[in-house]
């Protein structure tokens, strides 16, 4: 189990990015949250098996590849503070 702190930038707001992230994360049994930031980027904090988180990132890139300009991922130790995945 790991935690990933992810930022996606580009034209990622207003295209269903957060709702799709929640759907994908729930299907992968991941916990955490996703939110829009004032600078137009999207921030994700997610916990679960690394393979599943990598699957989430891959699915988002396939779904929104034309909208994503850049991504930053920081891998961290799991904290176990989330019980579900939601939009904040």
Secondary structure as GFF3:
##gff-version 3
##sequence-region A 1 88
A	DSSP	beta_strand	2	10	.	.	.	ID=ss1
A	DSSP	alpha_helix	17	27	.	.	.	ID=ss2
A	DSSP	beta_strand	31	36	.	.	.	ID=ss3
A	DSSP	beta_strand	42	48	.	.	.	ID=ss4
A	DSSP	alpha_helix	50	64	.	.	.	ID=ss5
A	DSSP	beta_strand	68	77	.	.	.	ID=ss6
A	DSSP	beta_strand	85	87	.	.	.	ID=ss7
###
